[in-house]
Amino acid sequence: MSASVAESRSPAVVPWLLSAKSPVALRTQAARLAAMTHSAPELSPVAVGWPAPASTARP
C-alpha cells in the first residue's frame, strides 16, 4: 500500500479522551464536545480528537 493511500484513510474509531475532577464535570465536558461536533459537522473525528492529547502532553 502506498503512503498516499494509507494517509487518505480515516480510522474506523477515533477515541476522544476526556478527563475531569468529578463525574458531573466529565458529563459537562462530554456535553460540550457533543454540542461542538453537532454545530460543526464538517470537522472530522480525527481533527476533533487530536488537539486534546496534544495540548495536555507533558515532556
N, C-alpha and C positions, 0 to 999 in steps of 0.2 A: 504494500500500500504506500502510495506517495505521501510526502509530508503535507502537500496541499489538501489531499483528500482527508487525512487524519485531522487536520486543523479545522476543516469545514464542518465536521461532525460535532453535534452537541451531545453531551452526556444525557442518558435517559433519566437520570435522577441527579439533582443537584442539592446537596444539603445546605440549608440556611441555618447557621449556628446562632443561637440566641443565648444570652445569659442575663440574669438579674438577681437581685438580692432576696426576692421573695416570689412566691407563686403568683401573687397579684401583679407584681411588676413584670414578670415573664409573660403573663397573658396580655398585659398592656403593650409590651414590645411586639408580640406576635400580631396583635390587632393593628398596630401602626404599620407593620410590614405588609400585612394583608391589604390595608387601605391604600398604601403606596403602590403596590403592584396592580391593584384594580384600577387606580387612577392613571397608570402609565403602562398599558398593556404592550406597548412597543418594546419595553425592556425585556431582554432575555433573562431566563433564570440564572445563567452564569453571570451576567452583568450585575444582577441584584445581589447575588451571593458572594461575589469576590471581595468587595470592599470591607465587609465585616471582619474576617480574619486578618486581612492585610493591614487594617488600621489598628488592630489591637495586638499585633505581633510584637514581641519584645526581644531584643538581642540577648 
